[in-house]
Amino acid sequence: MNAILKRYHAFLKLEKSLSENTIEAYQSDLNRFLDYLSDMGLKYDSVSIDDFRHFLEELTNLGISVRSQARIISGIKSFYRFLQYEEILDEDPTELLEMPKLAMHLPEVLSVEEIDNIIEAIDMSKKEGVRNRVIIEMLYGSGLRVSELIDVKISNIHFDEGYVCVIGKGNKQRLVPISSICKEYIKEYLHERASWRLLDGFEDYLFINRSGKNISRVAIFNIVKQLVELAGIKKTISPHTFRHSFATHLLEGGANLRDIQQMLGHSSILTTEIYTHIDVEYLRDTIMKFHPKNKQ
């Protein structure tokens, strides 16, 4: 069994490109299930759908939340898909296992007016003013995650085509459209940034802090918090709220849900990852057509 678990670890790392933290979470949840099988005198290669359901009942009896149950089942499903992929098992016994029902949680969404108020709250007379404007434009106008935003490289911005190449979850690259107004502010920021102090090794990072290094996640959160307060918005807002607003406003404007998912770089751990060749010109036209900031 240890040999199989080592192969599974390598599969998650090399084939699925998951981070070590995610892999550890998968294996921890899987170990919980394997311990249960051991206690019940069962083997991993001969379990039935009823055995899985009894395991779910055990989790419920232990007071494990529905969300945690869903995460555990996701890890177990991943393991059995691996066993089938490696031809260790002929069939996947978890195929008919349903995920626990999760209560719907609707994240906060900013209105276009609130977005405008946040942008207007930026003090453009300050050294970091234009930089902060670009940060908000890319969070909302391109739907970037904070982790993607802080790692944006100048060399990955294609001004003529109107795209920036970002590294998303699972170390996957994708092209994200940037609006015309965002491009103009980036150029203005780069002009001012040329006089900033830059430490060796950080020259290609777009967003730089006062120390000459790439800006941190905490700094982005603080910038957003301060601007939200200045704009007088009482909602609980984080940088991720701009990403939710980006997707919601595109959907409300008539954009296709699949196009939005592609632009956000979403992928599900419940299905086999498929690398799709996206028509980037079509995606750029979609964001330019349906995003409210491009209708002004």
Stockholm file with secondary structure:
# STOCKHOLM 1.0

chainA/1-296         MNAILKRYHAFLKLEKSLSENTIEAYQSDLNRFLDYLSDMGLKYDSVSIDDFRHFLEELTNLGISVRSQARIISGIKSFYRFLQYEEILDEDPTELLEMPKLAMHLPEVLSVEEIDNIIEAIDMSKKEGVRNRVIIEMLYGSGLRVSELIDVKISNIHFDEGYVCVIGKGNKQRLVPISSICKEYIKEYLHERASWRLLDGFEDYLFINRSGKNISRVAIFNIVKQLVELAGIKKTISPHTFRHSFATHLLEGGANLRDIQQMLGHSSILTTEIYTHIDVEYLRDTIMKFHPKNKQ
#=GR chainA/1-296 SS CHHHHHHHHHIIIIISCCCHHHHHHHHHHHHHHHHHHHHTTCCGGGCCHHHHHHHHHHHHHTTCCHHHHHHHHHHHHHHHHHHHHTTSSSSCTTTTCCCCCCCCCCCCCCCHHHHHHHHHTSCTTSTTHHHHHHHHHHHHHSCCCHHHHTTCBGGGEETTTTEEEEECGGGCEEEEECCHHHHHHHHHHHHHHTTSCCCTTCTTBSSBCTTSSBCCHHHHHHHHHHHHHHTTCCSCCCHHHHHHHHHHHHHHTTCCHHHHHHHHTCCCTTSCCCCCCCCHHHHHHHHHHHCGGGCC
#=GC SS_cons         CHHHHHHHHHIIIIISCCCHHHHHHHHHHHHHHHHHHHHTTCCGGGCCHHHHHHHHHHHHHTTCCHHHHHHHHHHHHHHHHHHHHTTSSSSCTTTTCCCCCCCCCCCCCCCHHHHHHHHHTSCTTSTTHHHHHHHHHHHHHSCCCHHHHTTCBGGGEETTTTEEEEECGGGCEEEEECCHHHHHHHHHHHHHHTTSCCCTTCTTBSSBCTTSSBCCHHHHHHHHHHHHHHTTCCSCCCHHHHHHHHHHHHHHTTCCHHHHHHHHTCCCTTSCCCCCCCCHHHHHHHHHHHCGGGCC
//
